[in-house]
Amino acid sequence: MKVVGAGTPSLSRAAVVRLLAAAVTVLPAGCAALAGVPAQLMPTSADYSNLQQLSPGTVGTLGAGTISSRSRPSTGVVLLEEVQQSGKKDAPTISAEIVLDGGIAATISFDSEYPLVQGMFYDIESKSRAGDGAFVQVAPLPGGKNIADVSDAFFTKAVCLTEGRFGAYGAPTDIRVLSSTKGPVRLIEFKFAALSPGQTEVPRHALVAAVQPEGSSDVVMLVSGSTAAQWKKAEPALRQMLTTFRVARVRPTNIQRKKASDYRFEEQGGLKTKMGDVNELF
């Protein structure tokens, strides 16, 4: 039997079989789950550092605004200047000044157990080679409420948003709070499952230390965590970082907490005209 296409040489049945066999062996990275990769070793959005790793074939077709804004995780952080680090390079003290709602600029800091990571995909974050790490996230409180009024679900929902650090392939599932402590610093421990590129659920373990800087209607969180498989090994370092999280100072400001106020705004694809008008490509 011959397979004939218009204007093309005929192919034997054997040749067609070989072509089909070659095609099905070239699987995308997201299909790794089908090849028997253990779920806890599957990558999630937290394991990638750039869009090239997330979607190698897409980068060449995207403009700067698309790559740096729509694809990057949203943590609610608006930086007034570059993130600072001091002390040991592999375990620095990390500090940054951020804009908060209520006309407040706050300088926050923590003693990291891992190196600071920088680049398009990061705001304030440190990470180990194994993928364990910590990052800062800002979330506005519901109108009229303070940090003591909201439930634990407020914090877990903020961390597990689809547009957040763990939601690139879909909203995390199976969220379960393990412990919660109220006080000047709100402490929450919880588990959840993040989705891998192949839609496999990857169990994760997270810790949150949340504070409400004086004068602001926002909470600032330090979120640390790892995969469930790495938890026992990473837990001491992750807990230690949370004990050092603090608001070093606050000051009044007229700067609003919006993307255009971030010192990296234009680098991330935003456009500012000479007249001061702003076009946000987010």
C-alpha positions in Angstrom: 0.0 0.0 0.0 1.2 3.5 -0.8 0.3 6.8 0.9 0.2 9.6 -1.7 -0.1 13.3 -1.2 -0.7 15.8 -3.9 2.5 17.0 -5.5 4.7 14.9 -3.0 6.6 11.7 -3.4 4.7 8.5 -2.3 5.6 7.0 1.1 5.5 3.4 2.0 3.5 2.1 4.9 6.8 1.4 6.8 8.0 5.0 6.2 4.7 6.4 7.6 4.9 4.3 10.7 8.5 5.5 11.3 7.4 9.1 11.0 4.5 8.7 13.4 6.7 6.9 15.9 9.3 9.7 15.8 6.5 12.3 16.3 5.0 10.8 19.4 8.4 10.5 21.1 8.9 14.2 21.1 6.7 15.1 24.1 6.6 18.5 25.7 8.0 19.0 29.2 4.6 19.2 30.7 4.0 15.5 29.8 6.7 14.3 32.2 3.9 13.1 34.6 2.9 10.6 31.9 6.4 9.1 32.0 6.2 8.2 35.6 7.9 11.2 37.3 6.9 11.3 41.0 4.4 14.1 41.7 6.5 15.7 44.5 9.4 16.0 42.1 7.4 17.7 39.4 8.1 21.4 38.9 5.5 24.1 39.6 5.6 27.8 38.8 7.7 28.4 42.0 10.5 26.4 40.5 11.0 28.5 37.4 13.1 31.7 37.2 12.2 32.9 33.7 9.7 32.6 30.9 12.2 30.7 28.7 11.9 27.8 31.2 8.1 28.1 31.4 7.5 28.2 27.6 10.7 27.9 25.5 8.8 28.2 22.2 6.8 31.3 23.2 9.6 33.8 24.2 10.5 34.8 20.7 7.0 35.8 19.9 6.4 38.1 22.9 7.1 41.7 23.5 8.9 43.1 26.6 5.6 44.1 28.2 4.1 40.7 27.8 7.1 38.8 29.1 7.8 41.0 32.1 4.3 41.8 33.4 1.6 39.4 32.3 3.7 36.3 32.8 5.4 37.2 36.1 3.8 36.3 39.4 2.0 39.1 41.2 3.0 39.6 44.9 1.5 43.1 45.4 4.9 44.5 46.1 5.8 48.0 44.8 9.4 48.8 45.3 10.8 52.3 45.7 14.3 51.2 45.1 16.5 48.2 44.5 16.3 45.4 47.1 19.3 45.6 49.4 21.4 42.8 50.9 24.1 42.8 53.5 26.3 40.2 55.3 26.9 36.8 53.9 26.2 36.4 50.2 24.6 32.9 50.7 22.6 34.0 53.7 22.2 37.8 53.6 20.0 40.2 55.5 17.5 41.4 52.9 15.8 44.7 53.1 13.6 46.8 50.9 11.4 49.9 51.0 7.9 49.3 49.6 4.8 51.5 49.1 1.6 50.6 51.0 -1.9 51.9 50.9 -2.7 54.6 53.4 0.1 56.9 52.3 2.8 54.8 53.9 6.3 53.7 52.8 7.7 50.8 54.9 11.1 49.4 55.1 10.9 45.6 55.8 13.7 43.2 56.3 14.5 39.6 57.2 17.6 37.4 57.7 17.6 35.0 54.9 19.0 31.4 55.0 19.3 31.4 51.2 20.8 33.7 48.5 18.7 36.7 47.2 17.3 36.0 43.8 16.8 38.8 41.3 15.4 39.3 37.9 12.1 39.7 35.9 10.3 37.1 37.9 11.1 38.3 41.4 10.3 41.2 43.8 11.7 40.3 47.2 12.7 36.7 47.3 15.4 34.2 48.4 15.8 30.7 47.3 18.0 27.6 47.7 19.2 25.4 44.9 16.6 22.8 45.9 13.8 25.4 45.4 13.1 26.1 49.1 12.6 29.8 49.7 10.8 32.8 51.0 9.2 35.8 49.4 7.4 39.0 50.5 3.8 39.5 49.5 1.4 42.5 50.2 -2.4 42.2 50.4 -5.0 44.9 51.1 -7.3 44.2 54.1 -11.1 44.2 53.6 -12.5 47.7 54.3 -12.7 48.6 58.0 -10.8 45.5 59.2 -7.4 45.0 60.7 -5.0 42.1 60.8 -6.6 40.6 64.0 -10.1 40.7 62.4 -9.6 38.5 59.3 -9.7 34.7 59.2 -6.8 32.4 58.3 -8.5 31.9 54.9 -7.7 35.6 54.0 -4.0 34.8 54.1 -4.1 31.4 52.5 -6.3 32.8 49.7 -3.9 35.7 49.1 -0.9 33.3 48.8 -2.7 30.8 46.6 -4.2 33.2 44.0 -4.0 32.0 40.4 -1.9 35.1 39.5 0.4 34.5 42.5 3.7 32.6 43.1 2.1 29.2 42.9 -0.7 29.7 40.4 0.9 29.7 36.9 -0.8 26.4 35.9 -4.0 26.9 37.9 -5.2 27.8 41.4 -3.7 25.6 44.1 -6.0 23.1 45.7 -6.4 21.1 49.0 -5.5 24.1 51.2 -5.5 23.0 54.8 -4.4 25.2 57.8 -2.3 23.3 60.3 -1.8 26.0 62.9 -2.4 29.7 63.5 -1.2 32.2 66.1 -2.6 35.7 66.5 -0.6 38.7 67.8 1.4 41.6 66.5 2.8 39.1 64.0 0.2 36.7 62.6 1.7 33.2 62.1 0.1 30.6 59.9 1.2 27.1 58.8 -0.6 25.4 56.0 -0.4 22.7 53.3 -1.7 22.9 49.7 -1.2 21.3 46.3 0.3 23.4 43.4 -0.2 22.3 39.8 2.7 21.3 37.6 2.9 22.0 33.8 1.3 18.6 33.3 -1.5 19.4 35.7 -0.1 17.0 38.3 -0.7 18.1 41.9 2.5 18.8 43.8 2.0 18.8 47.6 3.7 21.8 49.3 4.1 23.1 52.9 4.1 26.8 53.7 4.6 29.2 56.6 3.4 32.8 56.7 4.4 35.7 59.0 2.1 38.6 58.5 2.3 42.2 59.9 0.2 45.3 59.5 2.5 48.4 59.4 1.2 51.3 61.4 -1.0 53.6 59.4 -1.5 51.2 56.5 -4.6 49.1 55.5 -2.3 46.4 54.0 -0.7 43.4 55.5 2.8 42.5 54.6 3.6 38.8 54.6 6.8 36.8 54.5 5.9 33.5 52.9 8.4 30.6 53.2 7.9 27.0 52.0 9.0 23.9 50.1 7.6 20.8 48.5 6.3 18.2 51.0 9.2 15.9 50.0 11.7 18.6 51.0 9.9 19.8 54.1 11.7 18.0 56.9 15.0 19.1 55.6 14.1 22.6 54.9 11.8 23.3 57.9 14.4 24.6 60.4 15.7 27.3 57.9 12.2 28.3 56.8 11.0 28.8 60.3 14.1 30.7 61.3 13.6 33.2 58.6 10.1 34.0 59.8 11.4 34.8 63.3 13.5 37.6 61.8 10.9 39.3 59.7 10.3 42.9 60.8 9.2 46.3 59.8 12.3 48.4 60.4 10.5 51.8 59.9 7.5 53.5 58.3 7.2 57.0 56.8 4.5 59.0 55.2 4.5 59.4 51.4 2.3 60.8 48.6 3.3 57.9 46.3 0.4 55.5 45.6 0.7 51.7 45.7 0.3 51.0 42.0 2.5 49.4 39.4 3.5 52.8 37.9 5.1 53.8 41.2 7.6 50.9 41.1 11.1 52.0 40.2 11.2 49.0 37.7 8.0 50.0 36.0 9.4 50.8 32.5 11.8 47.8 32.7 8.7 45.6 33.2 7.0 47.0 30.1 5.1 50.0 31.4 5.2 53.2 29.4 5.3 56.8 30.8 4.8 59.7 28.4 6.7 63.0 28.7 3.5 64.7 30.0 3.3 62.3 32.9 0.5 60.2 31.7 0.9 56.5 32.3 0.0 53.4 30.2 0.2 50.2 32.2 0.9 47.1 30.1 -0.2 44.7 32.8 
